[in-house]
Amino acid sequence: MGMWSLGIGAVGAALAGIFLANTDMCLPKGENATLEHLEDADLRSTTDDSKVIKAKSLWEKNGAVVMAVRRPG
């Protein structure tokens, strides 16, 4: 009987590990950026490092879509 319970426990642990590795139940949820935070962001040019504008200036006169991505590290 001891080998059966050990085998069932190993299979259960393997199934639980596979389930948790493929779901995001234990990961922290990301927060949505607020408009106040996005409009205050500094945007730098990829060609001219000295050129910096505020994100709000993109949509003051006409519409614009801004995507903010933060990489880890």
CHARMM-style PDB file with segment names, atoms N, HN, CA, C and O in Angstrom:
ATOM      1  N   MET     1       0.823  -1.194   0.000  1.00  0.00      PROA
ATOM      2  CA  MET     1       0.000   0.000   0.000  1.00  0.00      PROA
ATOM      3  C   MET     1       0.870   1.261   0.000  1.00  0.00      PROA
ATOM      4  O   MET     1       0.472   2.281  -0.563  1.00  0.00      PROA
ATOM      5  N   GLY     2       2.034   1.206   0.615  1.00  0.00      PROA
ATOM      6  HN  GLY     2       2.358   0.378   1.072  1.00  0.00      PROA
ATOM      7  CA  GLY     2       2.908   2.367   0.688  1.00  0.00      PROA
ATOM      8  C   GLY     2       3.423   2.800  -0.669  1.00  0.00      PROA
ATOM      9  O   GLY     2       3.570   3.997  -0.919  1.00  0.00      PROA
ATOM     10  N   MET     3       3.703   1.847  -1.557  1.00  0.00      PROA
ATOM     11  HN  MET     3       3.584   0.875  -1.355  1.00  0.00      PROA
ATOM     12  CA  MET     3       4.190   2.190  -2.895  1.00  0.00      PROA
ATOM     13  C   MET     3       3.094   2.840  -3.734  1.00  0.00      PROA
ATOM     14  O   MET     3       3.361   3.729  -4.542  1.00  0.00      PROA
ATOM     15  N   TRP     4       1.842   2.381  -3.529  1.00  0.00      PROA
ATOM     16  HN  TRP     4       1.624   1.658  -2.873  1.00  0.00      PROA
ATOM     17  CA  TRP     4       0.740   2.975  -4.273  1.00  0.00      PROA
ATOM     18  C   TRP     4       0.547   4.442  -3.865  1.00  0.00      PROA
ATOM     19  O   TRP     4       0.382   5.307  -4.726  1.00  0.00      PROA
ATOM     20  N   SER     5       0.568   4.717  -2.591  1.00  0.00      PROA
ATOM     21  HN  SER     5       0.703   4.015  -1.892  1.00  0.00      PROA
ATOM     22  CA  SER     5       0.367   6.092  -2.131  1.00  0.00      PROA
ATOM     23  C   SER     5       1.534   6.981  -2.553  1.00  0.00      PROA
ATOM     24  O   SER     5       1.344   8.160  -2.853  1.00  0.00      PROA
ATOM     25  N   LEU     6       2.742   6.414  -2.576  1.00  0.00      PROA
ATOM     26  HN  LEU     6       2.896   5.456  -2.332  1.00  0.00      PROA
ATOM     27  CA  LEU     6       3.900   7.175  -3.039  1.00  0.00      PROA
ATOM     28  C   LEU     6       3.773   7.489  -4.538  1.00  0.00      PROA
ATOM     29  O   LEU     6       4.079   8.599  -4.973  1.00  0.00      PROA
ATOM     30  N   GLY     7       3.326   6.517  -5.308  1.00  0.00      PROA
ATOM     31  HN  GLY     7       3.077   5.615  -4.955  1.00  0.00      PROA
ATOM     32  CA  GLY     7       3.135   6.722  -6.750  1.00  0.00      PROA
ATOM     33  C   GLY     7       2.036   7.723  -7.046  1.00  0.00      PROA
ATOM     34  O   GLY     7       2.185   8.579  -7.918  1.00  0.00      PROA
ATOM     35  N   ILE     8       0.929   7.616  -6.318  1.00  0.00      PROA
ATOM     36  HN  ILE     8       0.808   6.920  -5.610  1.00  0.00      PROA
ATOM     37  CA  ILE     8      -0.181   8.560  -6.514  1.00  0.00      PROA
ATOM     38  C   ILE     8       0.256   9.963  -6.107  1.00  0.00      PROA
ATOM     39  O   ILE     8      -0.110  10.939  -6.763  1.00  0.00      PROA
ATOM     40  N   GLY     9       1.031  10.075  -5.039  1.00  0.00      PROA
ATOM     41  HN  GLY     9       1.328   9.283  -4.506  1.00  0.00      PROA
ATOM     42  CA  GLY     9       1.535  11.389  -4.614  1.00  0.00      PROA
ATOM     43  C   GLY     9       2.469  11.990  -5.651  1.00  0.00      PROA
ATOM     44  O   GLY     9       2.429  13.197  -5.891  1.00  0.00      PROA
ATOM     45  N   ALA    10       3.316  11.163  -6.275  1.00  0.00      PROA
ATOM     46  HN  ALA    10       3.349  10.182  -6.081  1.00  0.00      PROA
ATOM     47  CA  ALA    10       4.234  11.651  -7.300  1.00  0.00      PROA
ATOM     48  C   ALA    10       3.470  12.121  -8.530  1.00  0.00      PROA
ATOM     49  O   ALA    10       3.805  13.154  -9.111  1.00  0.00      PROA
ATOM     50  N   VAL    11       2.448  11.372  -8.933  1.00  0.00      PROA
ATOM     51  HN  VAL    11       2.177  10.533  -8.461  1.00  0.00      PROA
ATOM     52  CA  VAL    11       1.629  11.771 -10.085  1.00  0.00      PROA
ATOM     53  C   VAL    11       0.875  13.056  -9.771  1.00  0.00      PROA
ATOM     54  O   VAL    11       0.780  13.946 -10.616  1.00  0.00      PROA
ATOM     55  N   GLY    12       0.339  13.153  -8.559  1.00  0.00      PROA
ATOM     56  HN  GLY    12       0.416  12.430  -7.873  1.00  0.00      PROA
ATOM     57  CA  GLY    12      -0.368  14.378  -8.153  1.00  0.00      PROA
ATOM     58  C   GLY    12       0.550  15.586  -8.129  1.00  0.00      PROA
ATOM     59  O   GLY    12       0.159  16.673  -8.555  1.00  0.00      PROA
ATOM     60  N   ALA    13       1.768  15.405  -7.635  1.00  0.00      PROA
ATOM     61  HN  ALA    13       2.086  14.522  -7.289  1.00  0.00      PROA
ATOM     62  CA  ALA    13       2.732  16.514  -7.604  1.00  0.00      PROA
ATOM     63  C   ALA    13       3.125  16.920  -9.024  1.00  0.00      PROA
ATOM     64  O   ALA    13       3.290  18.107  -9.306  1.00  0.00      PROA
ATOM     65  N   ALA    14       3.274  15.944  -9.915  1.00  0.00      PROA
ATOM     66  HN  ALA    14       3.139  14.980  -9.686  1.00  0.00      PROA
ATOM     67  CA  ALA    14       3.616  16.263 -11.305  1.00  0.00      PROA
ATOM     68  C   ALA    14       2.485  17.028 -11.977  1.00  0.00      PROA
ATOM     69  O   ALA    14       2.734  18.004 -12.684  1.00  0.00      PROA
ATOM     70  N   LEU    15       1.245  16.596 -11.766  1.00  0.00      PROA
ATOM     71  HN  LEU    15       1.043  15.803 -11.192  1.00  0.00      PROA
ATOM     72  CA  LEU    15       0.098  17.293 -12.354  1.00  0.00      PROA
ATOM     73  C   LEU    15      -0.044  18.708 -11.790  1.00  0.00      PROA
ATOM     74  O   LEU    15      -0.335  19.645 -12.534  1.00  0.00      PROA
ATOM     75  N   ALA    16       0.159  18.864 -10.494  1.00  0.00      PROA
ATOM     76  HN  ALA    16       0.396  18.103  -9.890  1.00  0.00      PROA
ATOM     77  CA  ALA    16       0.090  20.197  -9.883  1.00  0.00      PROA
ATOM     78  C   ALA    16       1.202  21.096 -10.427  1.00  0.00      PROA
ATOM     79  O   ALA    16       0.975  22.278 -10.683  1.00  0.00      PROA
ATOM     80  N   GLY    17       2.395  20.543 -10.604  1.00  0.00      PROA
ATOM     81  HN  GLY    17       2.580  19.583 -10.396  1.00  0.00      PROA
ATOM     82  CA  GLY    17       3.500  21.330 -11.160  1.00  0.00      PROA
ATOM     83  C   GLY    17       3.224  21.763 -12.582  1.00  0.00      PROA
ATOM     84  O   GLY    17       3.499  22.908 -12.941  1.00  0.00      PROA
ATOM     85  N   ILE    18       2.687  20.876 -13.399  1.00  0.00      PROA
ATOM     86  HN  ILE    18       2.464  19.946 -13.108  1.00  0.00      PROA
ATOM     87  CA  ILE    18       2.351  21.224 -14.786  1.00  0.00      PROA
ATOM     88  C   ILE    18       1.262  22.286 -14.813  1.00  0.00      PROA
ATOM     89  O   ILE    18       1.330  23.227 -15.604  1.00  0.00      PROA
ATOM     90  N   PHE    19       0.257  22.143 -13.954  1.00  0.00      PROA
ATOM     91  HN  PHE    19       0.202  21.379 -13.311  1.00  0.00      PROA
ATOM     92  CA  PHE    19      -0.836  23.114 -13.902  1.00  0.00      PROA
ATOM     93  C   PHE    19      -0.334  24.494 -13.485  1.00  0.00      PROA
ATOM     94  O   PHE    19      -0.671  25.493 -14.121  1.00  0.00      PROA
ATOM     95  N   LEU    20       0.463  24.557 -12.428  1.00  0.00      PROA
ATOM     96  HN  LEU    20       0.737  23.745 -11.911  1.00  0.00      PROA
ATOM     97  CA  LEU    20       0.950  25.852 -11.946  1.00  0.00      PROA
ATOM     98  C   LEU    20       1.966  26.488 -12.889  1.00  0.00      PROA
ATOM     99  O   LEU    20       2.064  27.713 -12.950  1.00  0.00      PROA
ATOM    100  N   ALA    21       2.724  25.672 -13.627  1.00  0.00      PROA
ATOM    101  HN  ALA    21       2.644  24.676 -13.577  1.00  0.00      PROA
ATOM    102  CA  ALA    21       3.710  26.221 -14.560  1.00  0.00      PROA
ATOM    103  C   ALA    21       3.035  26.835 -15.782  1.00  0.00      PROA
ATOM    104  O   ALA    21       3.626  27.688 -16.444  1.00  0.00      PROA
ATOM    105  N   ASN    22       1.830  26.424 -16.086  1.00  0.00      PROA
ATOM    106  HN  ASN    22       1.350  25.731 -15.548  1.00  0.00      PROA
ATOM    107  CA  ASN    22       1.145  26.913 -17.287  1.00  0.00      PROA
ATOM    108  C   ASN    22       0.011  27.878 -16.991  1.00  0.00      PROA
ATOM    109  O   ASN    22      -0.747  28.223 -17.896  1.00  0.00      PROA
ATOM    110  N   THR    23      -0.123  28.316 -15.772  1.00  0.00      PROA
ATOM    111  HN  THR    23       0.493  28.036 -15.036  1.00  0.00      PROA
ATOM    112  CA  THR    23      -1.129  29.314 -15.419  1.00  0.00      PROA
ATOM    113  C   THR    23      -0.440  30.483 -14.727  1.00  0.00      PROA
ATOM    114  O   THR    23       0.722  30.382 -14.335  1.00  0.00      PROA
ATOM    115  N   ASP    24      -1.149  31.577 -14.581  1.00  0.00      PROA
ATOM    116  HN  ASP    24      -2.093  31.659 -14.899  1.00  0.00      PROA
ATOM    117  CA  ASP    24      -0.581  32.754 -13.915  1.00  0.00      PROA
ATOM    118  C   ASP    24      -1.286  33.031 -12.586  1.00  0.00      PROA
ATOM    119  O   ASP    24      -1.407  34.183 -12.172  1.00  0.00      PROA
ATOM    120  N   MET    25      -1.743  31.983 -11.930  1.00  0.00      PROA
ATOM    121  HN  MET    25      -1.645  31.047 -12.267  1.00  0.00      PROA
ATOM    122  CA  MET    25      -2.472  32.163 -10.674  1.00  0.00      PROA
ATOM    123  C   MET    25      -1.600  32.756  -9.577  1.00  0.00      PROA
ATOM    124  O   MET    25      -2.104  33.500  -8.736  1.00  0.00      PROA
ATOM    125  N   CYS    26      -0.323  32.451  -9.561  1.00  0.00      PROA
ATOM    126  HN  CYS    26       0.087  31.847 -10.244  1.00  0.00      PROA
ATOM    127  CA  CYS    26       0.555  32.913  -8.486  1.00  0.00      PROA
ATOM    128  C   CYS    26       1.325  34.179  -8.850  1.00  0.00      PROA
ATOM    129  O   CYS    26       2.068  34.703  -8.020  1.00  0.00      PROA
ATOM    130  N   LEU    27       1.165  34.674 -10.060  1.00  0.00      PROA
ATOM    131  HN  LEU    27       0.562  34.248 -10.734  1.00  0.00      PROA
ATOM    132  CA  LEU    27       1.891  35.872 -10.490  1.00  0.00      PROA
ATOM    133  C   LEU    27       1.130  37.133 -10.096  1.00  0.00      PROA
ATOM    134  O   LEU    27      -0.101  37.127 -10.082  1.00  0.00      PROA
ATOM    135  N   PRO    28       1.835  38.204  -9.778  1.00  0.00      PROA
ATOM    136  CA  PRO    28       1.134  39.447  -9.461  1.00  0.00      PROA
ATOM    137  C   PRO    28       0.501  40.035 -10.720  1.00  0.00      PROA
ATOM    138  O   PRO    28       1.044  39.917 -11.819  1.00  0.00      PROA
ATOM    139  N   LYS    29      -0.638  40.658 -10.541  1.00  0.00      PROA
ATOM    140  HN  LYS    29      -1.078  40.754  -9.648  1.00  0.00      PROA
ATOM    141  CA  LYS    29      -1.351  41.267 -11.662  1.00  0.00      PROA
ATOM    142  C   LYS    29      -0.784  42.663 -11.935  1.00  0.00      PROA
ATOM    143  O   LYS    29      -0.500  43.414 -11.002  1.00  0.00      PROA
ATOM    144  N   GLY    30      -0.623  43.003 -13.201  1.00  0.00      PROA
ATOM    145  HN  GLY    30      -0.854  42.393 -13.959  1.00  0.00      PROA
ATOM    146  CA  GLY    30      -0.127  44.319 -13.587  1.00  0.00      PROA
ATOM    147  C   GLY    30      -1.198  45.379 -13.420  1.00  0.00      PROA
ATOM    148  O   GLY    30      -2.393  45.087 -13.470  1.00  0.00      PROA
ATOM    149  N   GLU    31      -0.764  46.594 -13.224  1.00  0.00      PROA
ATOM    150  HN  GLU    31       0.207  46.831 -13.183  1.00  0.00      PROA
ATOM    151  CA  GLU    31      -1.703  47.698 -13.073  1.00  0.00      PROA
ATOM    152  C   GLU    31      -1.835  48.436 -14.390  1.00  0.00      PROA
ATOM    153  O   GLU    31      -0.884  48.510 -15.168  1.00  0.00      PROA
ATOM    154  N   ASN    32      -3.021  48.985 -14.638  1.00  0.00      PROA
ATOM    155  HN  ASN    32      -3.793  48.925 -14.006  1.00  0.00      PROA
ATOM    156  CA  ASN    32      -3.236  49.807 -15.819  1.00  0.00      PROA
ATOM    157  C   ASN    32      -2.684  51.208 -15.557  1.00  0.00      PROA
ATOM    158  O   ASN    32      -2.836  51.753 -14.464  1.00  0.00      PROA
ATOM    159  N   ALA    33      -2.051  51.774 -16.561  1.00  0.00      PROA
ATOM    160  HN  ALA    33      -1.927  51.331 -17.449  1.00  0.00      PROA
ATOM    161  CA  ALA    33      -1.497  53.120 -16.423  1.00  0.00      PROA
ATOM    162  C   ALA    33      -2.627  54.140 -16.483  1.00  0.00      PROA
ATOM    163  O   ALA    33      -3.542  54.023 -17.299  1.00  0.00      PROA
ATOM    164  N   THR    34      -2.553  55.134 -15.616  1.00  0.00      PROA
ATOM    165  HN  THR    34      -1.810  55.229 -14.953  1.00  0.00      PROA
ATOM    166  CA  THR    34      -3.557  56.199 -15.624  1.00  0.00      PROA
ATOM    167  C   THR    34      -3.180  57.247 -16.659  1.00  0.00      PROA
ATOM    168  O   THR    34      -2.018  57.353 -17.052  1.00  0.00      PROA
ATOM    169  N   LEU    35      -4.156  58.014 -17.095  1.00  0.00      PROA
ATOM    170  HN  LEU    35      -5.100  57.929 -16.776  1.00  0.00      PROA
ATOM    171  CA  LEU    35      -3.911  59.059 -18.082  1.00  0.00      PROA
ATOM    172  C   LEU    35      -2.961  60.119 -17.527  1.00  0.00      PROA
ATOM    173  O   LEU    35      -2.123  60.640 -18.263  1.00  0.00      PROA
ATOM    174  N   GLU    36      -3.079  60.439 -16.254  1.00  0.00      PROA
ATOM    175  HN  GLU    36      -3.760  60.016 -15.656  1.00  0.00      PROA
ATOM    176  CA  GLU    36      -2.196  61.437 -15.643  1.00  0.00      PROA
ATOM    177  C   GLU    36      -0.743  60.969 -15.674  1.00  0.00      PROA
ATOM    178  O   GLU    36       0.166  61.768 -15.898  1.00  0.00      PROA
ATOM    179  N   HSD    37      -0.529  59.695 -15.451  1.00  0.00      PROA
ATOM    180  HN  HSD    37      -1.267  59.045 -15.269  1.00  0.00      PROA
ATOM    181  CA  HSD    37       0.833  59.155 -15.474  1.00  0.00      PROA
ATOM    182  C   HSD    37       1.390  59.140 -16.897  1.00  0.00      PROA
ATOM    183  O   HSD    37       2.558  59.464 -17.111  1.00  0.00      PROA
ATOM    184  N   LEU    38       0.562  58.766 -17.865  1.00  0.00      PROA
ATOM    185  HN  LEU    38      -0.387  58.502 -17.691  1.00  0.00      PROA
ATOM    186  CA  LEU    38       1.030  58.705 -19.253  1.00  0.00      PROA
ATOM    187  C   LEU    38       1.315  60.096 -19.827  1.00  0.00      PROA
ATOM    188  O   LEU    38       2.296  60.275 -20.549  1.00  0.00      PROA
ATOM    189  N   GLU    39       0.466  61.082 -19.513  1.00  0.00      PROA
ATOM    190  HN  GLU    39      -0.331  60.937 -18.926  1.00  0.00      PROA
ATOM    191  CA  GLU    39       0.682  62.404 -20.113  1.00  0.00      PROA
ATOM    192  C   GLU    39       1.892  63.110 -19.532  1.00  0.00      PROA
ATOM    193  O   GLU    39       2.396  64.057 -20.137  1.00  0.00      PROA
ATOM    194  N   ASP    40       2.368  62.679 -18.382  1.00  0.00      PROA
ATOM    195  HN  ASP    40       1.959  61.911 -17.890  1.00  0.00      PROA
ATOM    196  CA  ASP    40       3.541  63.288 -17.766  1.00  0.00      PROA
ATOM    197  C   ASP    40       4.845  62.597 -18.190  1.00  0.00      PROA
ATOM    198  O   ASP    40       5.929  63.022 -17.789  1.00  0.00      PROA
ATOM    199  N   ALA    41       4.745  61.541 -18.995  1.00  0.00      PROA
ATOM    200  HN  ALA    41       3.865  61.196 -19.321  1.00  0.00      PROA
ATOM    201  CA  ALA    41       5.935  60.781 -19.383  1.00  0.00      PROA
ATOM    202  C   ALA    41       6.800  61.566 -20.372  1.00  0.00      PROA
ATOM    203  O   ALA    41       6.288  62.273 -21.240  1.00  0.00      PROA
ATOM    204  N   ASP    42       8.111  61.429 -20.224  1.00  0.00      PROA
ATOM    205  HN  ASP    42       8.527  60.855 -19.519  1.00  0.00      PROA
ATOM    206  CA  ASP    42       9.057  62.032 -21.154  1.00  0.00      PROA
ATOM    207  C   ASP    42       9.307  61.061 -22.301  1.00  0.00      PROA
ATOM    208  O   ASP    42       9.636  59.896 -22.078  1.00  0.00      PROA
ATOM    209  N   LEU    43       9.150  61.549 -23.530  1.00  0.00      PROA
ATOM    210  HN  LEU    43       8.883  62.496 -23.711  1.00  0.00      PROA
ATOM    211  CA  LEU    43       9.419  60.730 -24.709  1.00  0.00      PROA
ATOM    212  C   LEU    43      10.696  61.232 -25.358  1.00  0.00      PROA
ATOM    213  O   LEU    43      10.834  62.419 -25.654  1.00  0.00      PROA
ATOM    214  N   ARG    44      11.622  60.315 -25.575  1.00  0.00      PROA
ATOM    215  HN  ARG    44      11.510  59.351 -25.335  1.00  0.00      PROA
ATOM    216  CA  ARG    44      12.904  60.681 -26.177  1.00  0.00      PROA
ATOM    217  C   ARG    44      12.965  60.173 -27.608  1.00  0.00      PROA
ATOM    218  O   ARG    44      12.463  59.093 -27.918  1.00  0.00      PROA
ATOM    219  N   SER    45      13.573  60.950 -28.460  1.00  0.00      PROA
ATOM    220  HN  SER    45      13.981  61.827 -28.208  1.00  0.00      PROA
ATOM    221  CA  SER    45      13.741  60.577 -29.853  1.00  0.00      PROA
ATOM    222  C   SER    45      14.761  59.449 -29.977  1.00  0.00      PROA
ATOM    223  O   SER    45      15.732  59.399 -29.222  1.00  0.00      PROA
ATOM    224  N   THR    46      14.540  58.552 -30.923  1.00  0.00      PROA
ATOM    225  HN  THR    46      13.750  58.592 -31.535  1.00  0.00      PROA
ATOM    226  CA  THR    46      15.502  57.478 -31.139  1.00  0.00      PROA
ATOM    227  C   THR    46      16.677  57.929 -31.992  1.00  0.00      PROA
ATOM    228  O   THR    46      17.709  57.258 -32.029  1.00  0.00      PROA
ATOM    229  N   THR    47      16.534  59.048 -32.675  1.00  0.00      PROA
ATOM    230  HN  THR    47      15.696  59.593 -32.645  1.00  0.00      PROA
ATOM    231  CA  THR    47      17.628  59.538 -33.520  1.00  0.00      PROA
ATOM    232  C   THR    47      18.402  60.679 -32.875  1.00  0.00      PROA
ATOM    233  O   THR    47      19.609  60.797 -33.083  1.00  0.00      PROA
ATOM    234  N   ASP    48      17.722  61.528 -32.089  1.00  0.00      PROA
ATOM    235  HN  ASP    48      16.741  61.431 -31.920  1.00  0.00      PROA
ATOM    236  CA  ASP    48      18.361  62.681 -31.465  1.00  0.00      PROA
ATOM    237  C   ASP    48      18.118  62.610 -29.960  1.00  0.00      PROA
ATOM    238  O   ASP    48      17.009  62.888 -29.503  1.00  0.00      PROA
ATOM    239  N   ASP    49      19.144  62.242 -29.182  1.00  0.00      PROA
ATOM    240  HN  ASP    49      20.044  62.017 -29.554  1.00  0.00      PROA
ATOM    241  CA  ASP    49      18.979  62.041 -27.747  1.00  0.00      PROA
ATOM    242  C   ASP    49      18.629  63.318 -26.994  1.00  0.00      PROA
ATOM    243  O   ASP    49      18.071  63.246 -25.898  1.00  0.00      PROA
ATOM    244  N   SER    50      18.941  64.485 -27.553  1.00  0.00      PROA
ATOM    245  HN  SER    50      19.394  64.543 -28.443  1.00  0.00      PROA
ATOM    246  CA  SER    50      18.664  65.729 -26.844  1.00  0.00      PROA
ATOM    247  C   SER    50      17.203  66.158 -26.994  1.00  0.00      PROA
ATOM    248  O   SER    50      16.748  67.036 -26.261  1.00  0.00      PROA
ATOM    249  N   LYS    51      16.465  65.561 -27.919  1.00  0.00      PROA
ATOM    250  HN  LYS    51      16.835  64.847 -28.514  1.00  0.00      PROA
ATOM    251  CA  LYS    51      15.070  65.942 -28.142  1.00  0.00      PROA
ATOM    252  C   LYS    51      14.162  65.147 -27.213  1.00  0.00      PROA
ATOM    253  O   LYS    51      14.046  63.928 -27.337  1.00  0.00      PROA
ATOM    254  N   VAL    52      13.514  65.856 -26.271  1.00  0.00      PROA
ATOM    255  HN  VAL    52      13.608  66.847 -26.170  1.00  0.00      PROA
ATOM    256  CA  VAL    52      12.607  65.239 -25.310  1.00  0.00      PROA
ATOM    257  C   VAL    52      11.301  66.021 -25.331  1.00  0.00      PROA
ATOM    258  O   VAL    52      11.306  67.248 -25.230  1.00  0.00      PROA
ATOM    259  N   ILE    53      10.177  65.311 -25.462  1.00  0.00      PROA
ATOM    260  HN  ILE    53      10.172  64.314 -25.544  1.00  0.00      PROA
ATOM    261  CA  ILE    53       8.864  65.960 -25.428  1.00  0.00      PROA
ATOM    262  C   ILE    53       7.999  65.241 -24.402  1.00  0.00      PROA
ATOM    263  O   ILE    53       8.261  64.093 -24.045  1.00  0.00      PROA
ATOM    264  N   LYS    54       6.977  65.925 -23.938  1.00  0.00      PROA
ATOM    265  HN  LYS    54       6.764  66.859 -24.227  1.00  0.00      PROA
ATOM    266  CA  LYS    54       5.997  65.310 -23.035  1.00  0.00      PROA
ATOM    267  C   LYS    54       4.965  64.572 -23.880  1.00  0.00      PROA
ATOM    268  O   LYS    54       4.599  65.025 -24.965  1.00  0.00      PROA
ATOM    269  N   ALA    55       4.504  63.445 -23.379  1.00  0.00      PROA
ATOM    270  HN  ALA    55       4.801  63.077 -22.497  1.00  0.00      PROA
ATOM    271  CA  ALA    55       3.554  62.623 -24.125  1.00  0.00      PROA
ATOM    272  C   ALA    55       2.236  63.359 -24.354  1.00  0.00      PROA
ATOM    273  O   ALA    55       1.562  63.121 -25.356  1.00  0.00      PROA
ATOM    274  N   LYS    56       1.868  64.241 -23.445  1.00  0.00      PROA
ATOM    275  HN  LYS    56       2.416  64.435 -22.631  1.00  0.00      PROA
ATOM    276  CA  LYS    56       0.608  64.978 -23.581  1.00  0.00      PROA
ATOM    277  C   LYS    56       0.579  65.829 -24.847  1.00  0.00      PROA
ATOM    278  O   LYS    56      -0.489  66.062 -25.412  1.00  0.00      PROA
ATOM    279  N   SER    57       1.749  66.296 -25.297  1.00  0.00      PROA
ATOM    280  HN  SER    57       2.617  66.107 -24.838  1.00  0.00      PROA
ATOM    281  CA  SER    57       1.785  67.145 -26.490  1.00  0.00      PROA
ATOM    282  C   SER    57       1.397  66.377 -27.757  1.00  0.00      PROA
ATOM    283  O   SER    57       1.061  66.991 -28.770  1.00  0.00      PROA
ATOM    284  N   LEU    58       1.441  65.040 -27.710  1.00  0.00      PROA
ATOM    285  HN  LEU    58       1.714  64.541 -26.888  1.00  0.00      PROA
ATOM    286  CA  LEU    58       1.056  64.255 -28.881  1.00  0.00      PROA
ATOM    287  C   LEU    58      -0.437  64.311 -29.150  1.00  0.00      PROA
ATOM    288  O   LEU    58      -0.852  64.314 -30.309  1.00  0.00      PROA
ATOM    289  N   TRP    59      -1.254  64.357 -28.101  1.00  0.00      PROA
ATOM    290  HN  TRP    59      -0.916  64.355 -27.159  1.00  0.00      PROA
ATOM    291  CA  TRP    59      -2.694  64.339 -28.319  1.00  0.00      PROA
ATOM    292  C   TRP    59      -3.396  65.626 -27.919  1.00  0.00      PROA
ATOM    293  O   TRP    59      -4.619  65.633 -27.784  1.00  0.00      PROA
ATOM    294  N   GLU    60      -2.657  66.722 -27.723  1.00  0.00      PROA
ATOM    295  HN  GLU    60      -1.663  66.716 -27.833  1.00  0.00      PROA
ATOM    296  CA  GLU    60      -3.308  67.996 -27.403  1.00  0.00      PROA
ATOM    297  C   GLU    60      -4.092  68.535 -28.597  1.00  0.00      PROA
ATOM    298  O   GLU    60      -5.202  69.040 -28.429  1.00  0.00      PROA
ATOM    299  N   LYS    61      -3.528  68.433 -29.800  1.00  0.00      PROA
ATOM    300  HN  LYS    61      -2.626  68.023 -29.937  1.00  0.00      PROA
ATOM    301  CA  LYS    61      -4.195  69.000 -30.984  1.00  0.00      PROA
ATOM    302  C   LYS    61      -4.890  67.937 -31.822  1.00  0.00      PROA
ATOM    303  O   LYS    61      -5.930  68.214 -32.419  1.00  0.00      PROA
ATOM    304  N   ASN    62      -4.348  66.740 -31.879  1.00  0.00      PROA
ATOM    305  HN  ASN    62      -3.503  66.515 -31.394  1.00  0.00      PROA
ATOM    306  CA  ASN    62      -4.989  65.656 -32.624  1.00  0.00      PROA
ATOM    307  C   ASN    62      -4.743  64.338 -31.890  1.00  0.00      PROA
ATOM    308  O   ASN    62      -3.910  64.270 -30.987  1.00  0.00      PROA
ATOM    309  N   GLY    63      -5.452  63.321 -32.273  1.00  0.00      PROA
ATOM    310  HN  GLY    63      -6.129  63.376 -33.007  1.00  0.00      PROA
ATOM    311  CA  GLY    63      -5.373  62.041 -31.570  1.00  0.00      PROA
ATOM    312  C   GLY    63      -4.052  61.322 -31.778  1.00  0.00      PROA
ATOM    313  O   GLY    63      -3.411  61.471 -32.818  1.00  0.00      PROA
ATOM    314  N   ALA    64      -3.652  60.550 -30.795  1.00  0.00      PROA
ATOM    315  HN  ALA    64      -4.172  60.429 -29.950  1.00  0.00      PROA
ATOM    316  CA  ALA    64      -2.437  59.745 -30.893  1.00  0.00      PROA
ATOM    317  C   ALA    64      -2.591  58.532 -29.984  1.00  0.00      PROA
ATOM    318  O   ALA    64      -3.324  58.569 -28.996  1.00  0.00      PROA
ATOM    319  N   VAL    65      -1.904  57.482 -30.325  1.00  0.00      PROA
ATOM    320  HN  VAL    65      -1.308  57.452 -31.127  1.00  0.00      PROA
ATOM    321  CA  VAL    65      -1.896  56.283 -29.498  1.00  0.00      PROA
ATOM    322  C   VAL    65      -0.488  56.117 -28.933  1.00  0.00      PROA
ATOM    323  O   VAL    65       0.492  56.120 -29.678  1.00  0.00      PROA
ATOM    324  N   VAL    66      -0.397  55.975 -27.623  1.00  0.00      PROA
ATOM    325  HN  VAL    66      -1.193  55.973 -27.018  1.00  0.00      PROA
ATOM    326  CA  VAL    66       0.893  55.808 -26.964  1.00  0.00      PROA
ATOM    327  C   VAL    66       0.867  54.486 -26.227  1.00  0.00      PROA
ATOM    328  O   VAL    66      -0.061  54.200 -25.470  1.00  0.00      PROA
ATOM    329  N   MET    67       1.893  53.682 -26.455  1.00  0.00      PROA
ATOM    330  HN  MET    67       2.647  53.914 -27.070  1.00  0.00      PROA
ATOM    331  CA  MET    67       1.999  52.418 -25.742  1.00  0.00      PROA
ATOM    332  C   MET    67       3.249  52.471 -24.874  1.00  0.00      PROA
ATOM    333  O   MET    67       4.352  52.697 -25.372  1.00  0.00      PROA
ATOM    334  N   ALA    68       3.070  52.263 -23.581  1.00  0.00      PROA
ATOM    335  HN  ALA    68       2.174  52.079 -23.176  1.00  0.00      PROA
ATOM    336  CA  ALA    68       4.201  52.280 -22.668  1.00  0.00      PROA
ATOM    337  C   ALA    68       4.536  50.860 -22.247  1.00  0.00      PROA
ATOM    338  O   ALA    68       3.677  50.139 -21.739  1.00  0.00      PROA
ATOM    339  N   VAL    69       5.774  50.458 -22.457  1.00  0.00      PROA
ATOM    340  HN  VAL    69       6.472  51.043 -22.870  1.00  0.00      PROA
ATOM    341  CA  VAL    69       6.212  49.116 -22.108  1.00  0.00      PROA
ATOM    342  C   VAL    69       7.413  49.227 -21.200  1.00  0.00      PROA
ATOM    343  O   VAL    69       8.363  49.944 -21.514  1.00  0.00      PROA
ATOM    344  N   ARG    70       7.386  48.537 -20.093  1.00  0.00      PROA
ATOM    345  HN  ARG    70       6.614  47.955 -19.838  1.00  0.00      PROA
ATOM    346  CA  ARG    70       8.527  48.541 -19.186  1.00  0.00      PROA
ATOM    347  C   ARG    70       9.132  47.157 -19.198  1.00  0.00      PROA
ATOM    348  O   ARG    70       8.470  46.166 -18.892  1.00  0.00      PROA
ATOM    349  N   ARG    71      10.405  47.106 -19.559  1.00  0.00      PROA
ATOM    350  HN  ARG    71      10.943  47.911 -19.808  1.00  0.00      PROA
ATOM    351  CA  ARG    71      11.109  45.831 -19.560  1.00  0.00      PROA
ATOM    352  C   ARG    71      11.679  45.567 -18.191  1.00  0.00      PROA
ATOM    353  O   ARG    71      12.054  46.503 -17.485  1.00  0.00      PROA
ATOM    354  N   PRO    72      11.753  44.311 -17.801  1.00  0.00      PROA
ATOM    355  CA  PRO    72      12.409  44.018 -16.522  1.00  0.00      PROA
ATOM    356  C   PRO    72      13.906  44.289 -16.599  1.00  0.00      PROA
ATOM    357  O   PRO    72      14.530  44.076 -17.638  1.00  0.00      PROA
ATOM    358  N   GLY    73      14.467  44.753 -15.514  1.00  0.00      PROA
ATOM    359  HN  GLY    73      13.959  44.927 -14.670  1.00  0.00      PROA
ATOM    360  CA  GLY    73      15.925  44.943 -15.471  1.00  0.00      PROA
ATOM    361  C   GLY    73      16.396  46.302 -15.591  1.00  0.00      PROA
ATOM    362  OT1 GLY    73      17.603  46.542 -15.564  1.00  0.00      PROA
TER     363      GLY     73
END
